[in-house]
Amino acid sequence: MSAAPIKFYQVGSFAIGNRLLSPEDRSIQSDPERTNALTSGHRACQGCGEALGARYALDAAMRATDDKIIAVNATGCLEVFSTPYPESSWRIAWLHSLFGNAPAVATGVAAALKAQGKSDIRVIGQGGDGATVDIGFGALSGMFERNDDVLYICYDNEAYMNTGVQRSGATPPAARTATTQAVGENPGNVFGQGKNLPRIAMAHEIPYVATATVADLRDLEAKVIKAMSFRGARYIHVLVPCPLGWGSESCDTIKIARLATQSGLFPVFEAESGEVTSSTPIRHRVKVEEYLKLQIRYSHLFSPNRRDDVIDLLQATADKNISRYNLIPDESGSI
Amino acid sequence: MLRQVEGSKAVADTVAACRPQVICAYPISPQTHIVEGLSQLVKNGSLDGCEFINVESEFAAMSVAIGASATGARTYTATASQGLLYMVEAVYNASGLGLPIVMTVANRAIGAPINIWNDHSDSMSQRDSGWIQLYAETNQEAADLHVQAFKIAEDLSLPVMVCMDGFILTHAYERVDVPERSQVDKFLPPFVPRQVLDPNNPVSIGAMVGPEAFTEVKYMAHMKNQLALEVIPKVARDFQKAFGRSSGGLVRGYKLDGADTVVIALGSILGTIKDVVDEMVAADIAIGVIGIIAFRPFPTDVVRTALSHAKRVIVLEKAFQVGIGGIVIENVRASLRGSSTKDYTVIAGLGGRPITKDSLRQYLNRACVDGVEDLTFLDLDQELADSEILREVW
């Protein structure tokens, strides 16, 4: 599949339109013979960004490896909704061990495959943001530092959703969670905290780091396929809106993910060996407000009193991303 | 081959002879010499096809082991003390998933206060983890138990902890007949996993189990662990046939015929105990010894039979349960149920305090005439402890 964006000027969107493309350029999901790594019947919420992202990512990985993948899953929504014993939605070799050890378990799988001479089988570690940026961070850094042959995918919904929407190190400032309530003078999560894991991954100088969202699933597929062309530690950070935790409509998951990128709050880029190699330009820039107002987790910024001071701070974050990643190549960056 | 060798080196060479495919290592005293030895063997090509992973924590060590074992590789790691505690979540996970990982525990105390010397607090804390636990009396047995551990683990698809006293065994140079690879090859067939991660035959391992089946899963784990009570002696018998020496098994009796008093202990202290018992028997005191090799599963019936003629049992322990007392004694009492045998617990050797023959002799002589408390801390500076307690409370 081509990594180059395919423009459909008639709808002004990157979406759908597979029938207009040559077969090799079509989304893997459009193939009636698609592998269904994560098949139907699982118990994810309606509109779950993580379920969508995981299916696209893993089917792309299967396409890239002739179906030879083993996935290691951290504890979390993806694990719980996919494998309530005696059922399983996985049609791949899949192992769940603990919340904080998926990267290390993936290292073990990769080591065993190497020892057995099965280098054609590839390993994917995956987990939510809690498993990745918080409790499994040490294991992830170890896996990166050793450059173990693992692609780790973080499905980032910016809080601990499986346990009831508590703050994680990936929760953005001002967002309401169950442990950063929308009360007091500075409601929601505080400013000046949190980890930028793609940057931390880059600091390990691993071969490939990328970000993606479920708003551009073809881009996610392309990045997974590209990641599988490298050996060594690779990291893809996928923004996956969570209707339950974000307080958004199930039908708005894609829209919200797109607004995250088009506002500049979530920069989509690639990096190789520690250097940014490309970023996805913003096509229709929006103010962060457009993104925020669709989510109850930010509702305290609009009622009972509008908090322009906080909204401005979030806009500044987006503006910084736009300039840092050159998301509007022909402009200075102002709206 | 018979060699004058450090205990850790003997274990490293023995593990290497078992052809592990993945070894993960994180340094902690007094275990470090084992993985250092293995690191060298992998690096110099003696262990062809083995992956040696330097991990960032013990939690990662056990996690790497879980991934490797689930992918069908024979997997080994070693730890001790705080390291074992740091990996506990993964320790339980390994047994729950039924992965035949072999791990050496170079027994060491647990802080605070931090203490690097030997006792059994670390592995005893994992007695309920679902792992099989074997305790070595000598370095010869420590080496031999590793060969047996891989056999037991892979026969049952359960992880095995081989416990050897830190420093006392790991750092002691003595004569060991280190198992050779050619000998081990005849005894230990290549690992055939019960279940394996394989894209050609995909399985989901580690599903979430709810209340409707969790009890059954735990019951099955218990029953499978109990099977080890048959497998461990069988493997020990097979080992004796193959290697010509006795090592392992469930328990080992010493001078039990006609013994009114039986001392029970685990690990290297058994040597000192036997020396003292020899002297006491020479003085016409009817005393014998039971060394427990397999602490998990606990060989309740075998111990009951061995104690059937004893009038009193003394359990010497290198760990204890704060708030209750001895750990091993609680297990031994299951073997004494319904009998009138008296029991005494002596906690000794905590944090590396030497257990001297003199102290042992004095204690055992008193115990043989029921002149000791139910629970004794050997060589305790009672005056110092009491004065500090007084100072802290008032």
Interface residues (C-beta under 8 A of the other chain):
Chain A: D67 K68 I69 I70 V72 N73 E79 V80 T83 P84 Y85 P86 E87 S88 W90 R91 I92 A93 W94 L95 H96 S97 L98 G100 N101 A104 V105 A106 T107 G108 V109 A110 A111 A112 L113 K114 A115 Q116 G117 I121 G138 A139 S141 G142 E145 R146 D148
Chain B: Q21 V22 C24 G49 C50 E51 I53 N54 V55 E56 S57 F59 A60 S63 V64 A65 I66 G67 A68 S69 A70 T71 G72 A73 T75 E89 A90 N93 L97 L197 D198 P199 N201 P202 V203 S204 I205 G206 A207 M208 V209 G210 A213
